Amino acid sequence: MKKFVLVIPVLALFFLGAHALRSNDFGLAVTFIFVVGLVFIRQAWVRLVAVAALVWGGYIWADATVDFIGFRQAFDLPWTRLAAIMTGVIGLNALALLVLVGKFSRDFFHKNIEQAIPRAAIFFLAILGLALVRFNVPFPILLADRYFPGWGWLEISILGFYAQWVGGMMLIPKGHRTYRPRIWGFFSVVFFLQFVLGLLGMESMLMTGTLHLPVPALIVAGPVFRGNGFFMLILFIVTVLLVGPAWCSHLCYIGAWDDAMSRLGKRPASNAVLRRLSITGRVTTMILVVGTALLLRSMGVPGVSAILFAGVFGLVGVGIMVFVSRKAGMMTHCTAFCPMGLVANVFGKISPWRIRIGTDCTQCGACFSRCRYNALDESRVMLGKPALSCTLCGDCVSACVHKQIGYHFPGLTSDTARKMFIVIVASLHAIFLGVARI
């Protein structure tokens, strides 16, 4: 019989959905109903999400009460009965909160309780990031709002749910190594599917309806040539500040290709030549792409012609993936050719995230054969940290059976740092799925 007390929060969420529907915000209305559906899966993180939804709901009702009463007073209409009704609605919302924070609800939402806080945090961060972008970008950036105006909140809630699901799998160390390449590849497929559909005439699949090539180097070279269009550059900088060079191993739309090619080859082994090219090679390509962009701009070359230069550069990169990365079992394109990889590695030092190796490392070498970024060998183990080309991919962390390799963040234990890192990177993955397009 105690289960029937859940009717109270369910009813409170339905009322919030009805209020959103009354305001013609169909996406938000369905989102509240979506949270009602989540209640029945009994996952511990859902209780925290429902609590947050009702706290927000309390603000919504208080704001609506002030507006309704102010409107009726302005037109000299009776308002006391309205005030009583709204007080009752706010009281129901408060009672629903009490139910959810009580012992019965804590026992009812018992599944995966050890992951409740990080998964709820992933859900919140993904939703907050997407909502901020949605309300601050001057054009409809979510596909739902482009094709079904007003339904953006539904896309946001679905992506939030997806983010916590991904995070739940990656919170398990082995799961991080297993699922990172898969969700990374999935992001790349979604990104390029939108690009292809845009080329076929569906301009709403493109960022602004203006075509740009999906070559990472153009994140810098494009704005240099055009003098505008800084969205992807800003997104890249924010990501590097949040998770350092993990942009390269979790979020880059092209990097997933290099990863896939390298996995078709042999187990990776430290390569001295590639390590030297890690800096010199990528500095050279950075000078080349930025210098070419400046030269083409000064010469007044049309954008269509400039795209040909970018296309050639991109095809060279793909060739390196197919013919070099696949043979070496190492991500040669990312570690020796892509200039944005070097930018992420260098400026990623501003971010506090690091991979560190414990002093009790047995030097068994298990991590060497997992690192596809040429960042680990005997010398780096002795130093206690990987080389500059490390992108915090985490493959070495899950490969170390002695638990001597881990994520490091000042003031946190290695386990807490890893969880916090996954919370951020899983949230960013969902945000990128929603907003990253050409």
N, C-alpha and C positions, 0 to 999 in steps of 0.2 A: 504493500500500500504506500510505502514511503516514496516509491517512484513517481507517484502522482503529483508530488510537490514540484516536479520538473515542469508541470503544466504552467506554473507561474512564470518562469523565465521564458518559456516558449511563447506564451501569450504576450509577454512584454515585447519580445522581438517581433512578433506579428504586428503589434500596434505600431512599432517603429517603421516597419515595412509599409503599413497602410498610410502612415504620415508622409513617407517619401513618395508613395504613389499619388497622394493628394497633391503633392508639389510637382507632379509630372516628372519626377526623377526615377524613371523605370529601372535603371540600372541599380541604383541604391536600394530600391524596394526589393528587387530580386536578391541583392546581396544579403539583406537581413534574413530573407527566407532561406538563403544558402546556409547561413550560420545556424538556423533552426535545424536544418538537415544534418549538420555536423554534430549536433548534440547527441545524436543516436549512435554514433560510432564509438563513443565512450573513451576516446583518446584523451589523455591527461591535458595535452596542450589546448584542446578545444575549450575546456573550462576557462582557461585564462583568456582566450579570445572572446568567449561569450561575456565574461566579466568586463573586458575592455569595451565591447560593443554596448553594454548597458551603461557603463560610465559615460561614454559618448552620448548615449541615448538620454541620460539625465540632463546633459547640457542642451541637447536638441529640444527636449520638452520645456526646459526653463526658458530658453530663447523664444520658443513658439508661444509660451504663455504670456510673456511680456509683449510680444507683437500683437497677439489676439486681443488682449485687454486694452492695449494702447489704441488699437484700431476702433474698438467699440466705444472707448471713452472719447475719442476724437469726434465721433458722430453722435455723441450723447445717447448711446444705446445701453441697455442694461448689461452688466458684465459679471455680477456676483455669481450667478449660476455657472457661467463659463469658468470662473476662477475655481469654483468647487469641483467641477469636472476635471479640470487640468490638475488640480491638487491630487485628485484620486489617481489620475494616470501617472503622475510623478511618484505617488506612493506605491503603486504597483511596480514601477521600475525599481524603486528602492528595495521592495520586498523580494523581487527577483534576484537582486544582487545579494541579499542576505542568504537566499537559498543556495546560490552558487558558491559562496564562500564558506558555507556550513560543512559539517563533517560528512553528512550523507553524500553531498555532491563530490567531495574529495574522494570518497570511497567508490562512488559510481563511475567517475572518470579515472579509472585505474590503469588503463593500458599505456605502456611505455612511459610510466611516470618519471623515470630517470631522464627522459629526453624532453619533458614538458616545457621547461623554461627555454632551452635553446630553440626548440621548434616553434614555440609561440613567438620568440624574438624574431626568428626568420620571417614568419608570417607578417608581423607588425612592420618590420623594416622594409619588406618588399612592398607592402601596401602603402606605407608612408612615402617611400621613394617614388613610386608610380603616381601617387596622388599629387605630390609636389611638382613633378614634371608636368602632369596633366593641367594643373591650374596655373602654371607659370610660363608655359610655352604658348606663343600667340596663335598657334594653329593646332587643329586636332592631331595630336601625335599618336594616340592609340587607334588601332585599326577599328575597334568597336565604335568609337565616336565618329570615325570617317564613314563607315558603312551604315551604322545604326545610331545616329546622333542621340546622345543622352544615355547610352548604355555602357559608357566607359567604366563605371564602378563594377559592373559584372566582370569585365575582363580583368580588372585589378584584383578582385577577390579570387578569381580562378587562378591567376598567376601567383597570388599569395599562398593559396593552397598547394599549388604545384611546388613552390619554393620550399615549403616546410617538408613536403614529401621527399624532395631531393636531399634536403639537409638531413632528414632522418636516416637516409641510407648512407650518407657520407660521414655522419657522426661516428659510425663504426669504422675503425682504422682501415680494415681490409676493404670496406665498402667505398672509402674515399678513393683508393687506388683503382677499384673496379669500375665505379660509376662516373668518376671524373671524365675519362675519355668519352664515355657514352653521352653524357649530357652536354659536353663540349661539342661533340659532333652533331648532336641534335640542334644546338643553337646555330651552328654553321649551316645546317640544312635549312632551317627556318629563315635565316638571314638571306641566303642565296636564292631560296624559293621566291621570296618577296622581290628580290632583284630581277629574277627571270620574268616573273609576272609583270613587273614594271616595264621591262623591255618589250613585252608582248602587248603593251597598251594599257595595262591597269595602273595608271599613274598614281592612284591612291596608295599603292604599295610602296612608293618611293617616299623619301622624307618630305620633300617639298614639291615633287613633280619635276625636278631638275636632275638630270642624270649625272652621277659621279661614279667612277670606277671603284670597285671594292678592293683596292690595294692599300695595305696598312701604311705604306710610306706617304700616301696622299693625305693622311690625317694631318701631317705637317705641310707637305708640299702643296696640297690643294688650297688652303687659306693663303699661303705665300703667293701663289699664282693669281687667285681670285681677289684677294684683299678682303674677303668676307667668308661666311660659312664656317664658323668656329665651333659648331655644336659637338662634332665628334672629337675635336681636340680638347674641348672642355670636359667631355665625358671621360676621355682617356686620362687627363690630368687628375680629375677627382678620383678615378679608380686607383691610379698609382699612389695617391696620397692615402687612400683607405687600406689597400692591400698590397702595396709595393708592386714588384714585378709579376704578381700573380695574374695580372691582366693577360700575360703571354701564355699562361698554362691553363686558364679557366675561361677566358672571355674573348680572346681574339678570334675573329671569324675565319681567318686564314690559317692560324696556328693549328687548328684541328686537322687540317689537311696534312701538314707536315708530321704531326703526331701519328696519323693513320699510316702514312708512308713508312715512317721509321719502324712501326710495329710489324711491317711486312718483312723486315730484314732480320739480321741476326741480333742476338743480345748485345746491347751497347757496351763498348769498352772505351776507356779514356783515350782521347786522341789529341796529341800535342799540337798537330798542325791546326786542327779546328779551334783549339784553345787560343792559339795566337791570332787566328782570324776573328775570334770572338769580339775583339776590340778593333783591330786594324781593318778588317773586312767591313764591319758595320759602320765605322767612321767614314770609310771610303764611299759606301753607298749613300750615307746621309749627305755628305758633301755633294755627291752627284745629283741626287734628287732635288735638294734645295737649290743648288746652283742652276740646274736646268730650269726649275720653276721660275727663278728670278730672271734668267736670260729670256725665256719665252715671254714673260710678262713685259720686260723692257722692249722686246721686239714687236709687241702687239700681236702676237700669234693668237688666232682664234681658239676658243676652248675646244672645239672639235679636233683641231690639229694637235693640241696639247694632249688630248686623250690618247692619241696614238703613241706618244712617248711613254705615257703611264702604262699603256697596255703592253708594250714591249718589256718594260721593267717587270710587270706582273708575270708575264709569260716566262721570263728568265727565272723568276722565283719558283714558279710551278715546276719548271724543268729541273731545278736543283732538288726539289722535293722528290720527284719521280726517279731521277737517275742517281742522286747522291745520298739523300736521306734513306731511301729504301735499301740501298746497298750497305750503308754504314750502320744501319740500325740506330742512327743518331739524328736528332732534329737539326740538320745542317742549315736549312733555310732560316730557322729562328735564331740559331746561335752564331751564325757567321755571315748572314746576308741581310736580314731585315733590320733597317735602321731604327724602327720603333722598338724593337727588342732591346737594343742598346740603351735607348732613352729610358725604357722601363727599368732596366737593370741599374742604371746609374742614379736616376732620380728616385727610384724605389728605395734608395738608402735613406731618404727622408722619412719614409714610413718605418715604424718601430718593429715591424714583423721580421723575424729571422729564422733560419734553420740552424740549430746548434747540435754538435756532436759531443756526447759525454766523455769524460776522462776514462771511464771504464770500458770503452769500446774495445771489442776483441779483434777488430780488423778482419772480420770474417769475409768481407767483400760482397756480402749480399746486396748492399746498397749500390755498389758500383754497377752491377748489371741491371739495375732498375732505372738509373738516371739517364734520361735521353737528352739532357741539356749539357752533357760533358762537364758537369760541375763537381764530380766526386772521384777521387782516387786516393792512394795511400798518403800522399803529401797533404791533401786537404783534410783527411781524417786526423792526421797528426796535429794540424792547425785548429781542429775543432769546428770548422765551418766550411761550407762549400764555396766554390769559385764564384766569380761575378755573374756568370751565366745562369746561376740558380734562379728559378722562377717560383719557388715555393709550391711546386706541384704536389709535394707530399708523398710521392711514390717511395722515396727512401724511408720515410717515417713508418709506413705500414710494412716495409720489407724487413725492418730491423726487429728480429725476434728478441733481442736483448734490451729493447726499449732505450737505446742510447742515443737515438736521433729523435728530435722533436721540434715543434714550433716553439719559438721564444718570443715573449712579450714582456717588457719590464714590469715586475711586480706580480706576475702571474705564474702559476705552475705550468709545466709543459702541457698537461692534459687540459687545463682550463684555457690555455692559449690556443690550443688546437681547436677546441669547441668554439671559442670566440671567433677564430679565423673562419671556420666553416659557416658560422652564422652570417658573417658579413659577405663571404664570397657566394653563398647560395642565394642570398637576397639580391646581390648584384646580378647574378645569372638570370633571375626572373625579371629584374628591371630591364636588363639588356634585351631579353626576349620581347618585352613590350615596346621598347623605344628605339633600339638600335636597327637602323636601316639606312640604305643609301639615299 
